[in-house]
Amino acid sequence: EMCIRDRLRAWLEPVLVQGADRIVLGCTHYPFVRAAIEAVCAGRAQVIDPSEAVARQAAKMAQECAGDACAQSSGEVFATTGSSARFAEQIAHLTGASAQTLSLAWRNGLLECAG
């Protein structure tokens, strides 16, 4: 069975050999394996994690879309480009807690409130 580092090496090695000097983590789940990606890149490429900037933008979008509902929320507000009801069900299943969700949609290259 192939471990995660072996899989990452198989995916990253071809681009590293071709001279990539930066690897941008372009999906929300990549930070979970960032340390393994950095180990594979081992000084050959800089790993860039934009997750903090993405989180700030998501918070800004949530505030713009939900306004006072987000500001007055007693907990976290989770945003999705999918079904907010289904997302709330998944969060409840995984955490055992209810969650406030917000639907966003891509329109003309911009992320906007789906409502």
N, C-alpha and C positions, 0 to 999 in steps of 0.2 A: 504494500500500500504506500502510495506516495504522500509524503508529508507536505504541509503547506509551503514550506521553504523550497522544496523541490519543484512544486508546481509553479511558484513564483519565478524561480530560476529559469524554468522552461519557457515561460512567457516573456520574461525580461531580457534574458541573455541575447536573443537576436537583435533587439534594439540597442542594447549596450555595445554589442560588437560593431554595429553600424555607426557608433559614435554619439549616441544620445548622451547629453550631459545634464539633462534635467528630466525627472519623472514627476508629473503632476498627478496627484491623487484626485481623479475626476469623478468619484462617486462617493456617496456618504458612508459606505461600509469599508472603504479602504483604510481609514485611520485605525481600524481594528487590527490590521495586519501591517501597519506602518513599520514597526520595528523589524519585521521579517523582510519587508521590501528594502529597508535601509541596509540590512545585513547582506542581501543579495547584491545591491548596488555597490557596497563596500568602497566608497570613495571614488567610484567611477562616474557617478551621476548624483546630483543633488536631488533629494526628494522634497517636493513642495506640497504642503498640505494646506489647502485653502479653506478647511472646514470652519475655522473661526470666522473668517470673512463671510462665508455662506450662512453661518448661524446668525451673524449680525444682520445680514440682508433679510433672512427669513423672519427675524423678529420685527424688523422694520415693515415688511410686507404684512405680517400678521396685525401689527398695530394699525396700518392703513386700512386693511380689509375689515377688521373686527372692531376697531376703535375702542370704545369704552368697555366692550365685553372683555377684551384682552387686559386692559388696564385694571379692571376690577376682578379679574380671575383670581381665585384663591390658590391656584396651582399652575402647572404648565399648560400651555396651549400647543397642541401638535398640529402641524400643517402637512397636507398631502396634496399631490396632484391627482390622486385617485379618489375613490369614494370615501368621504369623511365618516360615514356611518360604519362602513366595513373596517376602516382604520381604527375607529373607537372600539369596535368589537375585538380586533386583534390586540390592541393595547390592553384591554381588560383581560383577555385570555392569558397574555404573557405576564402581566403584572398583578392581576387580581384587583386592580383599581380602575375606577371610571376615569375618563379623560375628556377634556374639551378639545374638539378637533375643528379644523378650518380647512376649507377646500380652496386650492389655488389652481390656476390653469395657465398654460402658455398661450399667448395671443400675440401674433405678429412679432415673435421673438422676445416678448416680455412676459414675466411672471406676474399675473394679476389675480385678484380675488375672483373666484369662480361664480360667486353669487350675483 
